[in-house]
């Protein structure tokens, strides 16, 4: 009991410590491709420490919601990231690691962030919140279609069960899984405010989505929001590794941990290369981009029903 609780606590601590490093890796890869030296891999840790030491500046009309939202967003995102199997399946709280539950947790964090963006009453916050809700209205149905297709194949929505089934030889090659993977990558790019949907490094009012909602935050509040964004990126990569590349999860803690870190490194490098290879699309084209993810998820579900019916 104590050993299982310690391993679960180690996973929660591990995702918290590794998330800023993943963000630093993506920034480093993009800087190298731009022929710049770029910031250090540990620069996100320095930024978080600097923000935690600064005084919080609040607007006069900021309500309690604006003050509480960063901590709630961070806590909910941390819990969701800790529920995803990283280096081992069947941990103590793995029964709560449900794909639909993780989607619901991320949806609640997004809801709180949108409310906090509108709380001050600035035009930037309203623009960012409206765009975030628009993206969520298309991304969440696509995410549920992906969860449904994976659940039909594995017979469960529990991530540990899905990973164990995907690692077995009973899966084989399935077109529906390939469609689900492409759809999930599209959703992950949109949910994490990455190119081509959003640019996390921009502050132009015509293109901002996530940054527009957090412009009024400072100090420890901004640190919580930034750390939650890093955890969210790590969460989506971990879900891809758990469902579609479940290599190493069945070989013990040491091999599983090493394999998971390699997956994160490869995903971070690929994300940096991808963001440097494409341009940001216009806001009114985002629904078409996410609509493709919804159609791919729906097509994957239909293919599963047809194949099982035959």
N, C-alpha and C positions, 0 to 999 in steps of 0.2 A: 504493500500500500504506500509506504513512504517512498520507496524507490520509484514507483510509477508516478507519484506526485512530483518527485524531483525531476524526472525526465520531462514531464509536461511543463513544469516551470522553466526548464532549460530551453524548451522550444519557444516559449513565450519571450524569454529574454533574448534568445538568438535572433528572432525575426526583428526585434526592436533594435538590436545592435547592428545587424547587417543591412537594414533598409537604407540608412544614409550612405553607406558604402556603394550600394547599387546605383543610387542617384549620382554619386561622384564618378562612377565608372562611365555612365552614359555621357556625362558632361566632358569627361576626359577624351573619350573616343571622338566626340563631335569636334572638340578643339584640335585634336591631332589631324582629323580629316580636313580641317580648315587651315592646316599648316601653322597652327598656333601652339604654344607650349601648354596653355590652358591651366586651370586650377588643379591643385593636388587632389588625389583620390579621397583624402580625409578632410577636404575643405568643408563639406556639409556638416561634419562634426564641429568644426570651428565656428561655423555660422550659427549652429544651434546653441553652442555655449555662449557666444556673444549675445544672441537674442535673449537667452535666459537671464543674462546679467543686466539687461537694459530695463529702464522704467517703462511701464505701460502708459501710453497716451490714449485717452478715450475722448470721444466727442461728447459734448454736453447733453445731447439727447439720446445717448446710448442707454438702452434698457438692460435689464438683467440677462435677457436672452443673448445679447451681444457679448456679454462677459462670460457666460457659461458655455456658449456654443463651441469654442475651440477645445475645451476639455472634453466635452461630449463627443465631438467629432473624432478626436484622438483616441478616446477610450473605445468607442464602437469599432473604429477601424482596426485598432490593435487586437481586439477580441476576434474580429473576423479573420485577420491574418493569422492569429494563433490557432484557429480551428482547422486550417488547411494542413494536411500532412506534408511535412517538409522532408525529414530524413528517415521517418519510420511511420508505418501505419499501426492502427490498433492502440494508440496511446490512451491515457486515462479518460480524457474528455473527447475521444474520437466519435463517440455516439452523438455528440452535439454538432459535429462537423458536417452539416447538411448543406448541399449546394444551394438549395432554395433559401435556407436560413442565412447563409453568407450573403446572398443577393439582397435579402431583406435588410440585413444590417448595413450594407453599403447604401441602400436606398434611404434609410433613416439618417445616415450621416450626410447624404446629399441634401435631404430635406432641411436639416438643421443649418447647413451652410447657406442654402438659398435664403432661409429666413433671416439669418444673421447679415447677409449681404443687403437685404432690403430694410433692415432695422434702422440704420442711420438715415436713410432717405436720400442718399446721393444718387446721381444719375448713373455712375459707374456700377454701383451695387445693383441697381435695378436692371441694367442691361445684362450684367453677368448672371443674375438670378434667372431672368427670363430665358436666356440662352441655355443655361444649365438644365432648366426644367424641360425645354424643348428637346435637348439631347437625351435626357432621361426617359422621356415619353416614347422614344424609339429604341433606346438601348436596352431598357428593361424587358420589353416583350421579346426582343431577340435573345436576351440572356435566358429567359424562361424556355424558349424553343430549344436552345442548346441543352439546357438542363433536362428537358423532356426527352430529347433524342438519346442523351447519355444514359438516362434512367431506364429507357426501354431496352438498351443494350445490356447494361449491367444489372438491371433488376432492382436498383436502389438509387436514391439520391444522396446517400451517405458517402462522403469523399473517400474514406478509408476502404469501404467496400468496392467503390468504383475503381480505385487504384489497384486493389488486389485482383480484381477481375481483368482489368486492362493489362496487367502484367502476366496473365496466364496465356496459354496457347489457344484458348477457346475463342479469342476475339477475331483473329484473322484480319484480312484487309477488308475494310468497309468504306464505301463511298460516303456514307452518312457521317462517319467520323471525320473524314477530310473536309466535308462541307462545314461541320461543326467547328473544326479548328480554325478555318478561315473566318467564319462568322465571329468566333470568340476573339480572334486577334483584332478584328475591326472594332468590336465592342470595347476591348481593352484600351485601344488607342483613344477612343472617344471618352471613356470614363476617366482616363488618366490625363486628359487635356494634352495629348501629344500631337505632333504633326502627323497627318494633315488636317486634323480637326481643330487643334489649338496649338499655340506655341508657348510653352511655359516660360520662355525667356523674354517675351514681348510685353510692352506696356502701352500699346496703341489701342485707343478706345474702339476702333472699328473691328479689331480682331480679338480682343480679350474675352475670355469666358471665365476661367477659374481665377485668374489674377484680379479681375474686376471685383470679385466678391470679397477679396482679402486685402484690398488696398488700405482700408482703414485700420487694420490690425498692426500692432507693434509689440515689441518686447516678447515676453513669454507667451502671449496669445499667438503671435505670429510663429513662434517656435513650435507650438503645438500643431498649428495648421500645416506647417512645412513638414514636420515629422509624420503627420497623418498622410500627407501626399506621398511621401517615400514608402510608407507601409502599404499604401494602396497599390503602388506599382509592384512592389514585391509580392503582394497577395495575388495579383493577376498572373504574374510569371509563375508563381508556385502552383496555381491551379492548372495552368497549361502543362507544367512538368508533372503534376500529380495524375492528370487524366490522360493526356496524350503521349507523355514520355515518362512512364512510371518505372524508370530504370533505377535500380539501386535501393528501392524501398523495401525489398524483401531480403537484403543481405546484411542486416544488422545496422547498428547505430553509426559505426565509424564509416563504413562504405556508403551508407545512405547520406550521411552528412557531407562527405567529400563529393559525392555525385551531385547533391543538391547545390553545393557551392559552384561546381563546374557549370551546371545548368544556368544558374543566375549569371555567371560571367559571360557565357555564350549569348544568353538573351540580352544582356546589357550591351554587348558589342554589336549584335545584330540590330538592336533598337537604334543605337547611335548611327550606324551605317544607313539604316532606312530613313531616319529623319534628315540625313544629309543628302539623300538621293531623291526626295520628293519635295514638292512645294506645298505650302499651306493652301487649302482650298477656301473659297469664299463661304461665308456663313450660310447663305441660302442653298448651297450644295451639300451641306452636311446631312439633311434628311435623306437625300438620295444615297449617300454613302452608308448611312445606318439602315436605310431600307434594304440595301443589298444584303446586309447581315441578317435582317429579319427574314428575307426570302430564302437565303441559304439555310438558315435554321429550320424554317418551315419545310423546305424541300427535303432536308435530311430526315425529318420526322415522317413525311409522306413516304419516302423510300423505305423506311423501316416497316411501316404499316403494310405497304405493298409486298415487300419481301416475306414478311411473316404470314400474310394472307395467302401467298402462293405456296 
